[in-house]
Amino acid sequence: MTQFRVIYVGASLSGRCVSTSEVLRFAGKHDSSRWTGREEYELAFVDRDIRNELVVSISHARAQRFSYDPTSSELQPEIAEEISGLERADGIVFVIDGQIERWHANLHEFEKLQRDLRSRGMDASKKPTVFQINKRDLPSYAWTEEMARHFYADRCAYVETCAERGDEAIEAFRTLVRMIRD
């Protein structure tokens, strides 16, 4: 089986950790997945759509810091490690908090993603990306086509998800795996 690396990115409180938990639960590996020590899980999926070994990770340190210079020699090690993880990733699930009041936090995090990959000589728009627009069940949800124009990659898809249910988070994950394989 081929091993793919998938990383979950998004602003703080966007739902990236909950989404990753849903993927782990779906894989039946939540308790038995091998923890590699840095918010990274190695999973073997045998599913009707997914028949691969995957490394699933969550970007935490970058989301916790509002400002940093990715080219600095004084960059914190955990942030440098996450940027390396982004560089190695075969695909990205960018979790967007769909509440209107979180618009600027989402945009800022996406700009950081682009900048961090650019600092490594990579173009973020070249990586397969699923934009998982979360929290569509909340009253302040306000995703529009206008907003979608700001979140784009050459190979991307948009999946709206609900904060209360995990099935749509699994669909976002499956969509990304199909994009990586194709």
Phi and psi in degrees as GROMACS dihedral restraints (atoms count N, CA, C in turn):
[ dihedral_restraints ]
;  ai    aj    ak    al  type     phi  dphi    fc
    3     4     5     6     1   -79.0    20    10
    4     5     6     7     1   142.1    20    10
    6     7     8     9     1  -101.8    20    10
    7     8     9    10     1   129.0    20    10
    9    10    11    12     1  -112.7    20    10
   10    11    12    13     1   147.4    20    10
   12    13    14    15     1  -108.7    20    10
   13    14    15    16     1   124.0    20    10
   15    16    17    18     1  -122.3    20    10
   16    17    18    19     1   133.8    20    10
   18    19    20    21     1  -124.6    20    10
   19    20    21    22     1   137.9    20    10
   21    22    23    24     1   -97.2    20    10
   22    23    24    25     1   125.9    20    10
   24    25    26    27     1  -128.7    20    10
   25    26    27    28     1   152.1    20    10
   27    28    29    30     1   165.5    20    10
   28    29    30    31     1   164.9    20    10
   30    31    32    33     1   -64.6    20    10
   31    32    33    34     1   157.8    20    10
   33    34    35    36     1   -53.7    20    10
   34    35    36    37     1   140.9    20    10
   36    37    38    39     1    68.3    20    10
   37    38    39    40     1    15.5    20    10
   39    40    41    42     1   -78.3    20    10
   40    41    42    43     1   -24.2    20    10
   42    43    44    45     1   112.5    20    10
   43    44    45    46     1    11.1    20    10
   45    46    47    48     1   -65.4    20    10
   46    47    48    49     1   -36.1    20    10
   48    49    50    51     1   -71.2    20    10
   49    50    51    52     1   -41.6    20    10
   51    52    53    54     1   -63.5    20    10
   52    53    54    55     1   -41.6    20    10
   54    55    56    57     1   -62.1    20    10
   55    56    57    58     1   -43.3    20    10
   57    58    59    60     1   -63.9    20    10
   58    59    60    61     1   -39.5    20    10
   60    61    62    63     1   -60.5    20    10
   61    62    63    64     1   -38.8    20    10
   63    64    65    66     1   -64.1    20    10
   64    65    66    67     1   -39.6    20    10
   66    67    68    69     1   -64.6    20    10
   67    68    69    70     1   -42.9    20    10
   69    70    71    72     1   -64.4    20    10
   70    71    72    73     1   -41.8    20    10
   72    73    74    75     1   -64.3    20    10
   73    74    75    76     1   -42.5    20    10
   75    76    77    78     1   -58.6    20    10
   76    77    78    79     1   -39.3    20    10
   78    79    80    81     1   -75.0    20    10
   79    80    81    82     1   -10.9    20    10
   81    82    83    84     1    69.4    20    10
   82    83    84    85     1    22.2    20    10
   84    85    86    87     1  -119.3    20    10
   85    86    87    88     1    10.2    20    10
   87    88    89    90     1   -54.1    20    10
   88    89    90    91     1   -42.8    20    10
   90    91    92    93     1   -90.3    20    10
   91    92    93    94     1   -27.9    20    10
   93    94    95    96     1  -103.8    20    10
   94    95    96    97     1     2.0    20    10
   96    97    98    99     1   -66.8    20    10
   97    98    99   100     1   147.7    20    10
   99   100   101   102     1   -82.4    20    10
  100   101   102   103     1   117.8    20    10
  102   103   104   105     1   -83.0    20    10
  103   104   105   106     1   123.8    20    10
  105   106   107   108     1   -95.4    20    10
  106   107   108   109     1     1.3    20    10
  108   109   110   111     1   101.0    20    10
  109   110   111   112     1    -2.6    20    10
  111   112   113   114     1  -147.3    20    10
  112   113   114   115     1    59.2    20    10
  114   115   116   117     1    52.7    20    10
  115   116   117   118     1    41.7    20    10
  117   118   119   120     1  -131.9    20    10
  118   119   120   121     1   136.1    20    10
  120   121   122   123     1  -125.4    20    10
  121   122   123   124     1   137.2    20    10
  123   124   125   126     1  -101.9    20    10
  124   125   126   127     1   125.8    20    10
  126   127   128   129     1  -129.5    20    10
  127   128   129   130     1   149.3    20    10
  129   130   131   132     1  -116.4    20    10
  130   131   132   133     1   114.0    20    10
  132   133   134   135     1   -96.5    20    10
  133   134   135   136     1   131.8    20    10
  135   136   137   138     1  -128.7    20    10
  136   137   138   139     1    96.1    20    10
  138   139   140   141     1  -137.4    20    10
  139   140   141   142     1   161.1    20    10
  141   142   143   144     1   -60.5    20    10
  142   143   144   145     1   -28.4    20    10
  144   145   146   147     1  -102.3    20    10
  145   146   147   148     1   -29.6    20    10
  147   148   149   150     1  -118.5    20    10
  148   149   150   151     1   114.1    20    10
  150   151   152   153     1  -128.8    20    10
  151   152   153   154     1    65.4    20    10
  153   154   155   156     1  -143.6    20    10
  154   155   156   157     1   162.3    20    10
  156   157   158   159     1   -90.5    20    10
  157   158   159   160     1   135.9    20    10
  159   160   161   162     1  -131.6    20    10
  160   161   162   163     1   146.8    20    10
  162   163   164   165     1  -109.6    20    10
  163   164   165   166     1   117.4    20    10
  165   166   167   168     1  -109.9    20    10
  166   167   168   169     1   127.2    20    10
  168   169   170   171     1  -133.2    20    10
  169   170   171   172     1   163.0    20    10
  171   172   173   174     1  -121.1    20    10
  172   173   174   175     1   131.9    20    10
  174   175   176   177     1   -86.7    20    10
  175   176   177   178     1   111.1    20    10
  177   178   179   180     1  -108.1    20    10
  178   179   180   181     1   -52.7    20    10
  180   181   182   183     1   -59.9    20    10
  181   182   183   184     1   -39.8    20    10
  183   184   185   186     1   -64.9    20    10
  184   185   186   187     1   -38.7    20    10
  186   187   188   189     1   -71.1    20    10
  187   188   189   190     1   -24.5    20    10
  189   190   191   192     1   -80.3    20    10
  190   191   192   193     1   -19.2    20    10
  192   193   194   195     1  -108.3    20    10
  193   194   195   196     1   124.3    20    10
  195   196   197   198     1   -74.6    20    10
  196   197   198   199     1   -37.8    20    10
  198   199   200   201     1  -139.6    20    10
  199   200   201   202     1   134.6    20    10
  201   202   203   204     1  -163.7    20    10
  202   203   204   205     1   160.1    20    10
  204   205   206   207     1  -104.8    20    10
  205   206   207   208     1   111.4    20    10
  207   208   209   210     1   -67.1    20    10
  208   209   210   211     1   -12.4    20    10
  210   211   212   213     1   -99.2    20    10
  211   212   213   214     1    -2.3    20    10
  213   214   215   216     1   -70.5    20    10
  214   215   216   217     1   141.6    20    10
  216   217   218   219     1   -73.0    20    10
  217   218   219   220     1   -13.1    20    10
  219   220   221   222     1  -100.3    20    10
  220   221   222   223     1    17.1    20    10
  222   223   224   225     1   -62.9    20    10
  223   224   225   226     1   134.3    20    10
  225   226   227   228     1   -59.7    20    10
  226   227   228   229     1   138.6    20    10
  228   229   230   231     1   -56.2    20    10
  229   230   231   232     1   -39.6    20    10
  231   232   233   234     1   -67.2    20    10
  232   233   234   235     1   -32.3    20    10
  234   235   236   237     1   -73.1    20    10
  235   236   237   238     1   -43.5    20    10
  237   238   239   240     1   -59.1    20    10
  238   239   240   241     1   -39.6    20    10
  240   241   242   243     1   -65.6    20    10
  241   242   243   244     1   -40.7    20    10
  243   244   245   246     1   -67.4    20    10
  244   245   246   247     1   -37.3    20    10
  246   247   248   249     1   -64.5    20    10
  247   248   249   250     1   -39.2    20    10
  249   250   251   252     1   -62.3    20    10
  250   251   252   253     1   -39.0    20    10
  252   253   254   255     1   -62.5    20    10
  253   254   255   256     1   -39.7    20    10
  255   256   257   258     1   -62.7    20    10
  256   257   258   259     1   -41.2    20    10
  258   259   260   261     1   -62.1    20    10
  259   260   261   262     1   -40.9    20    10
  261   262   263   264     1   -80.6    20    10
  262   263   264   265     1   -17.0    20    10
  264   265   266   267     1   -63.2    20    10
  265   266   267   268     1   139.6    20    10
  267   268   269   270     1   -82.7    20    10
  268   269   270   271     1   -20.9    20    10
  270   271   272   273     1  -163.1    20    10
  271   272   273   274     1   160.7    20    10
  273   274   275   276     1  -128.0    20    10
  274   275   276   277     1   134.9    20    10
  276   277   278   279     1  -104.0    20    10
  277   278   279   280     1   111.2    20    10
  279   280   281   282     1   -97.9    20    10
  280   281   282   283     1   109.8    20    10
  282   283   284   285     1   -88.0    20    10
  283   284   285   286     1   118.8    20    10
  285   286   287   288     1  -103.7    20    10
  286   287   288   289     1   129.7    20    10
  288   289   290   291     1   -78.8    20    10
  289   290   291   292     1   113.4    20    10
  291   292   293   294     1   -75.9    20    10
  292   293   294   295     1     3.1    20    10
  294   295   296   297     1   -76.7    20    10
  295   296   297   298     1   136.2    20    10
  297   298   299   300     1   -57.0    20    10
  298   299   300   301     1   -35.7    20    10
  300   301   302   303     1   -71.8    20    10
  301   302   303   304     1   -10.2    20    10
  303   304   305   306     1  -101.8    20    10
  304   305   306   307     1     5.4    20    10
  306   307   308   309     1   -52.8    20    10
  307   308   309   310     1   -50.1    20    10
  309   310   311   312     1   -68.3    20    10
  310   311   312   313     1   -35.3    20    10
  312   313   314   315     1   -64.4    20    10
  313   314   315   316     1   -41.3    20    10
  315   316   317   318     1   -62.1    20    10
  316   317   318   319     1   -48.2    20    10
  318   319   320   321     1   -62.2    20    10
  319   320   321   322     1   -43.1    20    10
  321   322   323   324     1   -60.9    20    10
  322   323   324   325     1   -43.6    20    10
  324   325   326   327     1   -65.6    20    10
  325   326   327   328     1   -37.5    20    10
  327   328   329   330     1   -67.5    20    10
  328   329   330   331     1   -39.6    20    10
  330   331   332   333     1   -64.0    20    10
  331   332   333   334     1   -38.3    20    10
  333   334   335   336     1   -63.2    20    10
  334   335   336   337     1   -41.8    20    10
  336   337   338   339     1   -58.3    20    10
  337   338   339   340     1   -48.6    20    10
  339   340   341   342     1   -61.5    20    10
  340   341   342   343     1   -45.2    20    10
  342   343   344   345     1   -63.5    20    10
  343   344   345   346     1   -43.8    20    10
  345   346   347   348     1   -63.4    20    10
  346   347   348   349     1   -42.4    20    10
  348   349   350   351     1   -70.2    20    10
  349   350   351   352     1   -37.3    20    10
  351   352   353   354     1   -60.7    20    10
  352   353   354   355     1   -35.1    20    10
  354   355   356   357     1   -64.9    20    10
  355   356   357   358     1   -18.5    20    10
  357   358   359   360     1  -104.5    20    10
  358   359   360   361     1    12.8    20    10
  360   361   362   363     1    78.1    20    10
  361   362   363   364     1    20.5    20    10
  363   364   365   366     1  -116.2    20    10
  364   365   366   367     1   153.3    20    10
  366   367   368   369     1  -104.4    20    10
  367   368   369   370     1   114.9    20    10
  369   370   371   372     1   -57.7    20    10
  370   371   372   373     1   -31.3    20    10
  372   373   374   375     1   -70.7    20    10
  373   374   375   376     1   -10.8    20    10
  375   376   377   378     1   -87.5    20    10
  376   377   378   379     1   -13.1    20    10
  378   379   380   381     1   -86.8    20    10
  379   380   381   382     1   136.3    20    10
  381   382   383   384     1   -57.8    20    10
  382   383   384   385     1   129.5    20    10
  384   385   386   387     1  -136.6    20    10
  385   386   387   388     1   132.5    20    10
  387   388   389   390     1  -107.2    20    10
  388   389   390   391     1   124.1    20    10
  390   391   392   393     1   -92.1    20    10
  391   392   393   394     1   107.7    20    10
  393   394   395   396     1   -94.6    20    10
  394   395   396   397     1   105.3    20    10
  396   397   398   399     1   -88.8    20    10
  397   398   399   400     1   108.1    20    10
  399   400   401   402     1   -97.1    20    10
  400   401   402   403     1   161.8    20    10
  402   403   404   405     1    75.0    20    10
  403   404   405   406     1    31.9    20    10
  405   406   407   408     1   -66.9    20    10
  406   407   408   409     1   -10.5    20    10
  408   409   410   411     1   -84.7    20    10
  409   410   411   412     1    -6.5    20    10
  411   412   413   414     1   -91.0    20    10
  412   413   414   415     1   149.9    20    10
  414   415   416   417     1   -61.3    20    10
  415   416   417   418     1   -29.6    20    10
  417   418   419   420     1   -91.2    20    10
  418   419   420   421     1    13.6    20    10
  420   421   422   423     1   -64.0    20    10
  421   422   423   424     1   133.6    20    10
  423   424   425   426     1  -148.8    20    10
  424   425   426   427     1    41.9    20    10
  426   427   428   429     1   -71.5    20    10
  427   428   429   430     1   132.7    20    10
  429   430   431   432     1  -135.6    20    10
  430   431   432   433     1   166.6    20    10
  432   433   434   435     1   -62.8    20    10
  433   434   435   436     1   -32.3    20    10
  435   436   437   438     1   -59.1    20    10
  436   437   438   439     1   -43.8    20    10
  438   439   440   441     1   -65.8    20    10
  439   440   441   442     1   -37.0    20    10
  441   442   443   444     1   -60.5    20    10
  442   443   444   445     1   -29.0    20    10
  444   445   446   447     1   -63.7    20    10
  445   446   447   448     1   -23.6    20    10
  447   448   449   450     1   -86.2    20    10
  448   449   450   451     1   -18.2    20    10
  450   451   452   453     1  -117.0    20    10
  451   452   453   454     1    99.9    20    10
  453   454   455   456     1  -147.9    20    10
  454   455   456   457     1   146.7    20    10
  456   457   458   459     1  -141.7    20    10
  457   458   459   460     1   160.5    20    10
  459   460   461   462     1   -57.5    20    10
  460   461   462   463     1   -39.5    20    10
  462   463   464   465     1  -120.2    20    10
  463   464   465   466     1    95.0    20    10
  465   466   467   468     1  -139.3    20    10
  466   467   468   469     1   163.2    20    10
  468   469   470   471     1  -142.5    20    10
  469   470   471   472     1   159.0    20    10
  471   472   473   474     1  -121.5    20    10
  472   473   474   475     1   129.9    20    10
  474   475   476   477     1  -130.9    20    10
  475   476   477   478     1   120.9    20    10
  477   478   479   480     1   -85.9    20    10
  478   479   480   481     1   135.0    20    10
  480   481   482   483     1  -128.8    20    10
  481   482   483   484     1   164.3    20    10
  483   484   485   486     1  -111.4    20    10
  484   485   486   487     1   136.2    20    10
  486   487   488   489     1   -64.1    20    10
  487   488   489   490     1   -23.4    20    10
  489   490   491   492     1   -90.0    20    10
  490   491   492   493     1   -22.6    20    10
  492   493   494   495     1  -120.4    20    10
  493   494   495   496     1   147.2    20    10
  495   496   497   498     1  -100.5    20    10
  496   497   498   499     1   -10.9    20    10
  498   499   500   501     1   -61.6    20    10
  499   500   501   502     1   -36.2    20    10
  501   502   503   504     1   -72.1    20    10
  502   503   504   505     1   -30.3    20    10
  504   505   506   507     1   -64.0    20    10
  505   506   507   508     1   -36.3    20    10
  507   508   509   510     1   -66.3    20    10
  508   509   510   511     1   -39.4    20    10
  510   511   512   513     1   -62.7    20    10
  511   512   513   514     1   -40.2    20    10
  513   514   515   516     1   -61.0    20    10
  514   515   516   517     1   -43.9    20    10
  516   517   518   519     1   -63.2    20    10
  517   518   519   520     1   -47.2    20    10
  519   520   521   522     1   -59.9    20    10
  520   521   522   523     1   -41.3    20    10
  522   523   524   525     1   -58.8    20    10
  523   524   525   526     1   -44.8    20    10
  525   526   527   528     1   -64.8    20    10
  526   527   528   529     1   -43.9    20    10
  528   529   530   531     1   -60.5    20    10
  529   530   531   532     1   -42.1    20    10
  531   532   533   534     1   -61.9    20    10
  532   533   534   535     1   -39.7    20    10
  534   535   536   537     1   -64.0    20    10
  535   536   537   538     1   -40.7    20    10
  537   538   539   540     1   -65.5    20    10
  538   539   540   541     1   -42.8    20    10
  540   541   542   543     1   -68.8    20    10
  541   542   543   544     1   -33.4    20    10
